[in-house]
Amino acid sequence: MGGHNRELEEAYQSDLVQESETDLFADSIFPVWIFDVDGSCVHWANPAALALWNAISLDELRSRDMGADMSATVRARLDHYRSEFARGHLFDEVWTIYPNGVPKAILCRFRGCRLKTGGIAMLCEAQLAPEEESQVLRGSQALLYTGAMVTMYDQEGHCIYANPAALRAFSTDREYLSDRICDKGILKLLCAGLKSGQEGHYVSQVVTESGTRIHEIEARNSFDVATGKKSLLLTEIDISEKEQAKKEVEYLANHDFLTGLYNRHFLGANAETFIVQALEQNHSVFVCLLDLDRFKLVNDSLGHKVGDQLLKEVSNKLNEAFPTDSIIARFGGDEFCMLLRSARPITDITRMCRKLATALKQPLGIGRQAIGIDASIGVSYNLSKEDFIDFDELVSKADLALYSAKRSDVDTVQIFRNRLFIQRQRFLKVEEELSNALMNAGQGLSLSFQPVVCLLTRKIVGLEALARLRGSDGRDIPPSEFIPIAESTGMINELGGWVLEHAVESQLKMTKALQECKLSVNVSPTQFRSISLLRQLRNLKQRPGFDTAKLEIELTETALRSGESHFIKMLQEIVEMGYPLAIDDFGSAYSNIARLNGYPVKTIKIDRSMITHSDGKLAAGAIDIVKALNLSVVAEGIETQEQSDWLVSKGCTDHQGFLYSKALSFAELMQISDRDITSLEKFK
């Protein structure tokens, strides 16, 4: 501001202007006044200021409430000025004032002034801005009011200008660019831009009065109008909340919400890079798929809250078991996938997996529960970049190994072998054949009938209906192959329903002599969990000429293990409909004879393995106990005359096996004119 007298210049150089020194400005040609920020009023004004404010007297100007229509933005700026005045700072700015409602653009200089009360007021000196500079004034005013932080730096990185938003955000003792920018790489680019004229757009952490924040920074080359030298103009916007929200969205997109582990999406998006980098560094890559056994039982019996906590505990065990540079993900449900790299042999990886499986067996404290759980793990591998296998194929192979582990009674950790791929292909082929047969009204399906003979009466006393499947190539697929596949794919309910339906139809078509025999049908544990079984048995009972007492429902020991009340109730309802119950393959599982009284069964069919075990001692004991419970007993799988004779000596006279006859087709069965055992001779 030109035209200052000597006293005025000296006043600007002093630390704080006392109110008693206002006579220094009394005759100034520039409007000068003292404004109390707290009181929002004028304390003193010289004649030029009274004219500027259109005031008739100093008392009249003092009586005005300057804060009545003051905006929050202006209030914040004035508060900031006051805090900076105590540090000896002054401000040159463009303001628009409204004396008596008339707008006036003025060039202002603000600095601190000590009041007699000890407080700090604002000493204001101004001059009217020329009307021809209106565009410049509007631009200057925009810089004052904008929320964007605008700063200018000379070629040494020293701040030579900061608008009010920047002054509020940055500490005044951080006058250099290097004091504010946290990201050293971006700081280097900005400093290089000062020298080379390079411009750019950046996102960096910066130091502010509110702590470390994240700013979006736009850097543009400029010139200092005061010196004409090159400068760097920065425009900054605080995007901390936006970046935090973005990080939260990214986290949710890439992590499992329950366990905090990575999810399938993240693993799929990053696996290929992980594999390529590992192989380039001569590491092998391993994919381990883990599945918890009978996890559904935990959810059903203890509740989903306990199940969720168990999954969290399992996640903690996974993080402890595998190297920190592994990618550990929850695939969904109770299935987890671990992608790891290692220069160690595959035996070390499987040892690591077995150690994990052992740790999971140990009781985990969850609330008031102590839960241990079994886990099955399948492992696939990529040993070198020459034999590269992509992630999808690694997962597919690990899945095959996992399936093998779940079926194994010996080792719950299985490594992928080529034979598993062959088995998988066969599985899919048989699954397709069975599915096609069921969809085409049983085309390809048939029943065979295994006779049960009584050696006391020399009569056929029973028949067991056995499902048979013929493939599209005309070859028979053994039950040992397609029955487990039906179980694992959920087709067992439909297959079991077909067997029941056609067993009854076959019985009604048999000779009168064979209709006197009891016809047995195996029902899987899965069928017992479906209400459709009871519905079908009720419907079959309504068939004309059908006697439910002649259709024996066989269930396995595995089904008995559930012991649930609804299961026992279901068995009781089947018995009330007139169907007798038998336990099949007794001795192949837990052989809990003591529990037999709890079930309404009539017949026990002893598995062939019990007959050959320990010279038949177990079978002899079982026969004695079963007969003591007044239950019928049938020995299965009789293949030699010696076995048959021994069983008769122990009191078991009902036998089933190839010694007497193969399983007969319905056409072959119709060749038997009576129930005499000799009629089976030609079918051995």
C-alpha positions in Angstrom: 0.0 0.0 0.0 1.7 3.2 -1.2 1.7 6.7 0.5 2.3 5.5 4.0 3.8 8.2 6.3 6.8 7.4 8.5 4.8 6.9 11.7 2.5 4.4 9.9 5.5 2.4 8.6 7.0 2.3 12.1 3.7 1.1 13.5 3.7 -1.8 11.1 7.2 -2.8 12.2 6.2 -3.0 15.9 5.2 -6.2 17.6 1.8 -5.1 18.8 0.1 -1.8 18.4 -1.3 -0.4 21.6 -4.7 1.3 21.5 -3.0 4.4 22.9 -1.1 4.7 19.7 -4.1 5.1 17.4 -3.1 8.8 17.0 -0.4 7.5 14.6 -3.2 6.6 12.2 -5.6 9.5 12.9 -4.5 11.6 9.9 -3.8 8.7 7.5 -5.3 9.0 4.1 -6.1 5.3 4.4 -9.1 4.0 6.3 -7.8 2.5 9.6 -9.9 0.9 12.3 -9.6 -1.5 15.2 -12.0 -4.5 15.2 -12.8 -6.6 18.2 -13.2 -10.2 16.9 -14.9 -11.5 20.0 -17.3 -8.6 20.3 -17.9 -8.3 16.6 -17.7 -4.5 16.9 -15.4 -1.6 16.0 -13.4 0.0 18.9 -11.8 2.9 17.0 -11.7 4.3 13.5 -10.0 7.3 11.9 -12.0 9.8 9.7 -11.1 8.0 6.5 -12.5 4.7 8.0 -15.7 6.5 9.2 -16.2 7.7 5.6 -15.5 4.2 4.2 -18.2 2.7 6.6 -20.6 5.6 5.9 -20.7 6.3 9.7 -21.8 9.7 11.0 -19.6 9.4 14.1 -17.3 7.0 15.9 -20.0 6.3 18.5 -22.5 5.4 15.8 -19.9 3.0 14.1 -19.1 1.4 17.5 -22.8 0.7 18.1 -23.1 -1.4 15.0 -23.3 -5.2 15.5 -20.9 -6.4 12.8 -21.7 -10.1 13.7 -25.4 -9.9 13.0 -25.2 -11.1 9.4 -21.7 -12.6 9.5 -21.4 -15.9 7.8 -19.8 -19.0 9.4 -17.0 -18.8 6.8 -16.1 -15.3 7.7 -16.3 -16.0 11.4 -13.9 -19.0 11.0 -11.4 -16.8 9.0 -11.4 -14.1 11.7 -10.9 -16.6 14.4 -7.9 -18.0 12.5 -6.5 -14.5 12.0 -6.6 -13.8 15.7 -4.7 -17.0 16.5 -2.0 -16.0 14.0 -1.8 -12.4 15.3 -0.2 -13.7 18.5 2.6 -15.0 16.4 3.2 -11.7 14.7 1.7 -12.6 11.4 -0.2 -10.1 9.1 -2.4 -10.6 6.2 -2.9 -8.8 2.9 -6.3 -9.6 1.3 -9.2 -8.4 -0.7 -12.5 -8.0 1.1 -16.0 -6.9 0.3 -17.7 -4.9 3.0 -21.4 -3.8 3.1 -21.7 -0.4 4.9 -25.4 0.3 5.1 -26.0 -2.5 2.6 -23.7 -0.9 -0.1 -20.9 -3.3 -1.3 -17.4 -1.9 -1.4 -14.3 -3.9 -2.6 -11.3 -3.0 -0.5 -7.6 -4.0 -0.3 -6.9 -4.8 3.3 -4.0 -5.4 5.6 -4.8 -7.1 8.9 -2.5 -7.4 11.9 -2.8 -7.8 15.7 -3.5 -4.9 18.1 -3.2 -5.2 21.9 -6.2 -3.8 23.8 -6.0 -2.2 27.2 -7.9 -5.2 28.5 -5.0 -7.4 27.4 -6.9 -9.0 24.6 -5.9 -9.0 20.9 -8.0 -7.1 18.4 -7.5 -6.7 14.7 -5.9 -3.5 13.3 -7.3 -3.0 9.8 -6.0 -0.7 7.1 -7.7 -0.5 3.7 -8.0 1.3 0.5 -10.7 1.1 -2.1 -10.0 -1.2 -5.0 -10.1 0.3 -8.5 -13.2 -0.7 -10.4 -11.2 -1.6 -13.5 -9.5 -4.5 -11.5 -12.9 -6.1 -10.7 -12.0 -9.5 -12.4 -8.8 -9.7 -10.4 -10.7 -8.8 -7.2 -13.3 -11.4 -7.9 -10.5 -14.0 -8.4 -8.8 -12.9 -5.2 -12.1 -13.1 -3.3 -12.7 -16.6 -4.7 -9.4 -17.7 -3.3 -10.4 -16.4 0.1 -13.7 -18.2 0.2 -12.9 -21.5 -1.5 -12.6 -24.6 0.7 -9.7 -25.8 -1.5 -6.2 -25.2 -0.1 -4.1 -23.1 -2.4 -0.4 -22.5 -1.8 2.5 -21.2 -3.9 6.1 -22.2 -3.5 9.3 -20.6 -4.8 12.1 -22.7 -6.4 13.5 -23.6 -3.0 10.2 -25.1 -1.9 9.4 -22.2 0.5 5.8 -21.2 0.8 5.3 -17.6 -0.5 1.4 -17.7 -0.5 -1.4 -19.5 1.3 -5.1 -18.8 1.0 -7.2 -18.9 4.2 -8.2 -22.5 3.7 -4.5 -23.5 3.5 -3.6 -21.3 6.5 -6.3 -23.1 8.6 -5.0 -26.5 7.5 -1.3 -26.1 7.8 0.9 -25.1 10.7 2.7 -21.8 10.0 6.0 -23.4 11.2 5.8 -25.7 8.2 6.8 -23.2 5.6 8.6 -25.6 3.3 7.1 -28.2 1.0 9.3 -30.9 2.5 7.7 -30.2 5.9 4.2 -31.2 4.7 4.4 -33.9 2.1 4.8 -37.4 3.8 5.2 -39.4 0.6 8.9 -39.0 -0.3 8.3 -40.2 -3.8 5.7 -37.6 -4.5 7.8 -34.9 -2.8 10.6 -35.7 -5.1 8.3 -35.4 -8.1 7.0 -32.0 -6.9 10.5 -30.7 -6.3 11.5 -31.9 -9.7 8.5 -30.1 -11.1 9.8 -26.8 -9.7 13.0 -27.2 -11.7 11.7 -28.7 -14.9 8.2 -27.1 -15.2 6.5 -30.5 -14.9 2.9 -30.5 -13.8 0.9 -33.4 -12.3 -1.9 -34.8 -10.2 -1.1 -36.7 -7.0 -2.6 -38.2 -3.9 -0.4 -38.1 -0.8 -0.5 -38.1 3.0 0.2 -34.6 4.3 0.9 -33.1 7.7 -1.9 -30.7 8.9 -3.0 -29.1 12.0 -5.5 -32.0 12.4 -2.8 -34.6 12.0 -1.9 -36.7 9.0 -4.5 -36.5 6.3 -4.8 -37.6 2.7 -4.9 -34.8 0.1 -5.6 -34.8 -3.6 -2.9 -32.4 -5.0 -2.9 -30.7 -8.4 0.5 -29.1 -9.2 0.7 -26.3 -11.8 3.6 -24.1 -13.0 3.2 -20.4 -12.3 5.1 -17.1 -11.7 5.4 -15.1 -8.6 3.8 -11.7 -9.6 6.0 -9.9 -7.0 9.4 -11.3 -8.3 8.6 -12.7 -11.7 10.3 -15.9 -10.8 9.1 -19.4 -11.5 6.9 -20.9 -8.8 4.7 -24.0 -8.1 1.0 -23.5 -7.5 -0.7 -26.3 -5.5 -4.4 -26.8 -5.1 -5.3 -29.4 -2.5 -8.5 -31.1 -1.4 -8.8 -33.2 1.7 -10.1 -36.7 0.6 -9.3 -38.6 3.8 -12.9 -39.7 4.4 -13.3 -40.5 0.7 -10.2 -42.6 0.7 -11.2 -44.3 4.0 -14.6 -45.2 2.5 -12.8 -46.5 -0.6 -10.5 -48.7 1.5 -13.5 -50.1 3.4 -15.2 -50.9 0.2 -12.1 -52.6 -1.2 -11.7 -54.5 2.1 -15.2 -55.8 2.0 -14.8 -56.7 -1.7 -11.6 -58.8 -1.0 -12.2 -60.2 2.5 -14.5 -62.6 4.1 -16.8 -60.6 6.5 -16.8 -63.3 9.2 -13.2 -64.5 9.5 -11.3 -61.5 8.0 -9.5 -63.9 5.7 -9.3 -63.1 2.0 -12.2 -64.3 -0.1 -12.5 -66.3 -3.3 -12.7 -63.1 -5.4 -9.3 -61.8 -4.1 -7.7 -65.2 -4.4 -8.9 -65.6 -8.0 -7.7 -62.1 -9.0 -4.2 -62.4 -7.5 -3.4 -66.1 -7.7 -1.8 -66.0 -11.2 0.6 -63.2 -10.3 1.5 -65.1 -7.1 2.2 -68.3 -9.0 4.3 -66.7 -11.7 6.4 -64.7 -9.3 7.0 -67.8 -7.1 8.0 -70.0 -10.0 10.3 -67.2 -11.4 12.1 -67.3 -8.0 12.5 -71.1 -8.3 9.9 -71.8 -5.6 7.2 -74.5 -5.9 3.5 -73.5 -5.5 1.0 -75.4 -3.5 -2.8 -75.2 -3.2 -4.3 -76.7 -0.1 -8.1 -77.1 0.1 -9.5 -77.7 3.6 -13.0 -78.8 4.5 -14.4 -79.3 8.0 -16.0 -82.7 8.5 -19.6 -82.6 9.9 -19.6 -78.9 10.4 -23.3 -78.8 9.7 -23.8 -80.9 12.8 -22.2 -78.2 14.9 -24.5 -75.6 13.4 -27.6 -77.7 13.8 -26.8 -78.9 17.3 -25.1 -75.9 18.9 -26.4 -73.0 16.8 -25.0 -70.8 14.1 -23.4 -68.4 16.6 -21.2 -71.2 17.9 -20.5 -72.3 14.3 -19.4 -68.8 13.3 -17.1 -68.7 16.3 -15.6 -72.1 15.3 -14.9 -70.8 11.8 -13.0 -67.8 13.4 -11.0 -70.1 15.5 -10.2 -72.3 12.5 -9.1 -69.1 10.7 -6.7 -68.3 13.5 -5.2 -71.8 13.3 -4.7 -71.4 9.6 -2.8 -68.1 10.0 -0.6 -69.8 12.6 0.0 -72.9 10.5 1.0 -71.4 7.2 3.8 -68.9 6.2 3.0 -65.2 6.4 3.5 -64.8 2.6 0.7 -67.3 1.9 -2.7 -66.3 0.7 -5.3 -67.8 3.0 -8.9 -67.5 1.9 -12.3 -68.7 2.9 -14.0 -70.2 -0.1 -17.4 -70.2 1.5 -19.2 -72.3 4.2 -16.6 -74.5 5.9 -14.2 -74.6 3.0 -10.8 -72.8 3.0 -8.1 -72.5 0.4 -4.4 -71.8 1.1 -2.0 -70.7 -1.7 1.6 -70.9 -0.6 5.1 -70.9 -2.1 8.0 -72.9 -0.8 11.4 -74.3 -1.7 10.8 -77.2 0.6 9.8 -80.7 -0.6 6.1 -81.6 -0.8 6.5 -84.0 2.1 7.1 -80.9 4.3 3.9 -79.3 3.1 1.8 -82.4 3.8 3.5 -82.6 7.2 2.4 -79.0 7.8 -1.1 -79.9 6.8 -1.3 -83.0 9.1 0.0 -80.9 12.0 -2.8 -78.4 11.3 -5.4 -81.2 11.2 -4.1 -82.5 14.5 -4.4 -79.0 16.0 -8.0 -78.7 14.9 -8.8 -82.0 16.7 -7.8 -80.4 20.0 -10.8 -79.0 21.9 -11.2 -75.3 21.1 -12.8 -73.1 23.8 -15.9 -71.5 22.3 -18.1 -69.9 25.0 -19.0 -72.7 27.3 -18.2 -75.3 24.7 -15.0 -77.2 24.0 -15.1 -78.3 20.4 -12.6 -80.3 18.4 -13.3 -80.9 14.7 -11.9 -83.2 12.0 -10.7 -81.7 8.8 -9.9 -83.1 5.4 -7.2 -81.5 3.2 -6.4 -81.9 -0.5 -3.1 -80.7 -1.9 -2.0 -79.9 -5.5 1.3 -78.5 -6.6 3.2 -76.7 -9.4 6.9 -77.6 -9.0 8.5 -75.6 -11.8 7.7 -73.0 -14.5 8.4 -75.5 -17.2 5.4 -77.5 -16.0 3.2 -74.5 -15.4 -0.3 -75.2 -14.1 -2.8 -72.3 -13.8 -4.7 -71.6 -10.6 -8.0 -73.0 -11.8 -6.4 -76.3 -12.6 -4.5 -76.4 -9.3 -7.8 -75.9 -7.4 -9.5 -78.6 -9.5 -6.8 -81.0 -8.7 -6.7 -80.1 -5.0 -10.5 -80.6 -5.0 -10.0 -84.1 -6.3 -7.4 -84.8 -3.6 -9.8 -83.3 -1.0 -12.6 -85.6 -2.1 -10.3 -88.6 -1.8 -9.2 -87.4 1.7 -12.9 -87.2 2.8 -13.5 -90.8 1.6 -10.4 -92.1 3.2 -10.5 -93.9 6.6 -6.7 -93.7 6.9 -5.3 -90.3 5.9 -7.2 -87.0 6.0 -4.4 -85.3 4.0 -4.2 -86.4 0.3 -1.9 -85.2 -2.5 -3.2 -85.1 -6.0 -2.2 -88.0 -8.1 -3.1 -88.7 -11.8 -5.2 -91.7 -10.7 -7.5 -89.2 -9.0 -8.1 -87.5 -12.3 -9.0 -90.8 -13.9 -11.3 -91.6 -11.0 -12.9 -88.2 -11.3 -13.5 -88.7 -15.0 -15.1 -92.0 -14.2 -17.2 -90.4 -11.4 -18.5 -87.9 -13.9 -19.3 -90.6 -16.4 -21.2 -92.7 -14.0 -23.0 -89.7 -12.6 -24.1 -88.8 -16.1 -25.3 -92.4 -16.8 -27.2 -92.5 -13.5 -28.8 -89.1 -14.1 -29.8 -90.1 -17.6 -31.4 -93.3 -16.3 -33.4 -91.5 -13.7 -34.6 -88.8 -16.1 -35.6 -91.5 -18.7 -38.1 -93.4 -16.5 -35.4 -95.8 -15.2 -34.1 -96.8 -18.6 -30.8 -98.6 -17.9 -31.9 -99.4 -14.3 -33.1 -102.8 -13.2 -33.5 -105.0 -10.1 -31.7 -108.2 -9.2 -32.9 -110.4 -6.4 -30.5 -112.2 -3.9 -32.2 -115.2 -2.3 -32.1 -115.8 1.5 -32.3 -119.5 2.4 -33.2 -121.3 5.6 -31.0 -124.5 6.0 -33.4 -126.0 8.5 -36.4 -126.0 6.1 -34.4 -126.0 2.9 -36.7 -123.2 1.7 -36.1 -119.8 0.2 -37.4 -117.5 2.9 -36.4 -114.1 1.5 -35.2 -112.0 -1.4 -33.1 -108.8 -1.3 -33.8 -106.3 -4.1 -30.6 -104.9 -5.5 -30.3 -102.0 -7.9 -28.4 -102.5 -11.2 -27.3 -99.9 -13.7 -26.3 -100.6 -17.3 -24.3 -97.8 -19.1 -25.1 -96.5 -22.6 -22.2 -98.6 -23.8 -24.1 -101.8 -22.7 -21.7 -102.5 -19.9 -22.9 -103.0 -16.3 -21.8 -100.5 -13.7 -21.4 -102.2 -10.3 -23.4 -101.0 -7.3 -20.2 -100.4 -5.3 -19.5 -97.6 -7.9 -22.9 -95.9 -8.6 -24.4 -96.1 -5.1 -21.7 -93.9 -3.5 -22.0 -91.5 -6.4 -25.8 -91.4 -5.9 -25.2 -90.6 -2.2 -22.6 -87.9 -2.8 -24.6 -86.2 -5.6 -28.0 -86.3 -3.9 -29.6 -88.6 -6.4 -30.0 -91.4 -3.8 -33.5 -90.2 -2.9 -34.7 -90.5 -6.4 -32.8 -93.8 -6.9 -34.1 -95.2 -3.6 -37.7 -94.2 -4.6 -37.3 -96.0 -7.9 -36.1 -99.1 -6.2 -39.0 -99.2 -3.7 -41.6 -98.6 -6.4 -40.2 -101.3 -8.7 -39.6 -103.8 -5.8 -43.3 -103.7 -4.9 -44.3 -104.0 -8.6 -42.0 -107.0 -9.0 -43.3 -108.7 -5.8 -46.9 -108.3 -7.1 -45.8 -110.1 -10.3 -44.0 -113.0 -8.6 -45.2 -116.5 -8.4 -47.5 -117.3 -5.6 -44.8 -119.3 -3.9 -42.3 -116.4 -4.0 -44.9 -113.9 -2.8 -44.7 -115.8 0.5 -41.1 -114.7 0.9 -40.1 -111.5 2.6 -38.6 -108.9 0.1 -35.9 -106.7 1.5 -35.0 -103.2 0.2 -32.1 -101.1 1.4 -32.9 -97.5 2.3 -30.0 -95.1 2.7 -29.5 -92.8 5.7 -30.1 -89.9 3.3 -33.6 -91.2 2.5 -34.4 -91.4 6.2 -33.7 -87.6 6.4 -36.4 -86.9 3.7 -40.1 -86.8 4.4 -40.7 -88.2 0.9 -39.8 -91.7 2.2 -42.8 -91.8 4.6 -45.1 -90.4 1.8 -44.0 -93.1 -0.6 -44.4 -95.9 1.9 -48.0 -94.7 2.7 -48.8 -94.6 -1.0 -47.4 -98.1 -1.6 -49.5 -99.5 1.3 -52.6 -98.6 -0.7 -51.6 -100.9 -3.6 -54.2 -103.6 -4.2 -52.8 -107.0 -3.2 -49.7 -105.6 -1.5 -48.9 -106.8 2.0 -46.6 -104.4 3.9 -45.5 -107.2 6.2 -43.7 -108.8 3.2 -41.6 -105.7 2.4 -38.7 -105.4 4.8 -36.9 -102.0 5.1 -33.2 -102.4 5.6 -31.2 -99.6 7.2 -27.5 -99.5 8.0 -25.7 -99.1 11.3 -24.6 -95.7 10.1 -28.2 -94.5 10.0 -28.7 -95.7 13.6 -25.8 -93.5 14.8 -27.9 -90.3 14.5 -30.0 -91.4 17.5 -32.2 -88.3 17.0 -35.7 -88.3 18.3 -37.3 -87.5 14.9 -35.4 -90.5 13.4 -36.7 -92.9 16.0 -40.2 -91.5 15.6 -39.9 -92.0 11.8 -38.9 -95.7 12.4 -41.8 -96.2 14.7 -44.2 -94.7 12.1 -42.8 -97.1 9.4 -43.4 -100.1 11.8 -46.9 -98.8 12.5 -47.6 -99.0 8.8 -46.8 -102.7 8.9 -43.3 -102.6 7.4 -40.7 -104.8 9.3 -37.2 -103.3 9.9 -33.9 -104.9 9.5 -30.3 -103.7 10.2 -28.1 -104.4 7.3 -24.3 -105.0 7.3 -24.2 -105.4 11.1 -20.6 -105.5 12.2 -19.2 -103.2 9.5 -19.5 -100.1 11.7 -19.8 -99.7 15.5 -21.8 -102.8 16.3 -23.5 -101.2 19.3 -25.6 -104.2 20.3 -26.6 -102.6 23.5 -28.6 -100.0 21.6 -30.6 -102.5 19.6 -33.4 -102.5 22.2 -34.0 -98.8 21.4 -35.1 -99.5 17.9 -38.1 -101.4 16.6 -36.1 -103.8 14.4 -37.0 -107.4 13.8 -33.9 -108.7 11.9 -30.2 -108.4 12.1 -28.1 -109.1 9.0 -24.5 -109.9 10.0 -21.9 -108.5 7.7 -19.4 -111.0 6.0 -16.4 -109.2 7.7 -17.6 -110.2 11.1 -17.8 -113.8 10.1 -14.2 -114.0 8.9 -12.8 -111.8 11.8 -11.0 -113.6 14.7 -12.1 -117.0 13.5 -15.7 -116.0 13.7 -15.6 -115.4 17.5 -17.2 -112.0 17.1 -20.0 -113.4 14.9 -20.7 -116.2 17.4 -21.0 -113.6 20.2 -23.2 -111.4 18.1 -25.5 -114.3 17.2 -26.0 -115.3 20.8 -26.9 -111.7 21.8 -29.2 -111.1 18.9 -31.1 -114.4 19.6 -31.3 -113.5 23.3 -33.0 -110.2 22.2 -35.5 -112.4 20.3 -34.5 -111.0 16.9 -34.1 -112.9 13.7 -30.5 -113.2 12.4 -29.3 -113.6 8.8 -25.7 -114.2 7.7 -24.6 -112.3 4.6 -21.9 -113.0 2.1 -21.7 -116.8 2.5 -19.2 -118.1 0.0 -18.0 -121.4 1.3 -19.6 -124.6 2.7 -17.3 -124.3 5.8 -18.7 -120.9 6.7 -22.3 -122.2 6.2 -21.7 -125.2 8.4 -20.1 -123.2 11.1 -23.0 -120.7 11.2 -25.5 -123.5 11.5 -23.6 -124.9 14.4 -23.9 -121.6 16.1 -27.6 -121.4 15.6 -27.7 -119.1 12.6 -29.6 -121.0 9.8 -30.7 -118.1 7.5 -28.0 -117.5 4.9 -27.5 -115.2 2.0 -24.6 -115.4 -0.5 -23.2 -116.8 -3.7 -22.8 -120.3 -2.2 -26.5 -120.8 -2.9 -27.2 -118.5 -5.7 -26.1 -115.4 -7.6 -28.4 -112.4 -7.6 -31.2 -113.3 -10.1 -32.9 -111.1 -12.7 -36.6 -111.0 -12.6 -36.8 -113.3 -15.6 -34.6 -115.9 -13.9 -36.6 -115.6 -10.7 -39.7 -116.5 -12.7 -38.1 -119.8 -13.6 -38.3 -120.9 -9.9 -41.6 -122.9 -9.5 -41.4 -123.3 -5.8 -39.4 -122.2 -2.8 -37.3 -125.3 -2.5 -33.6 -124.5 -2.2 -32.7 -127.1 -4.8 -34.3 -124.9 -7.4 -31.4 -122.5 -7.0 -28.8 -125.1 -8.0 -28.7 -124.0 -11.7 -28.0 -120.3 -10.6 -24.9 -120.9 -8.6 
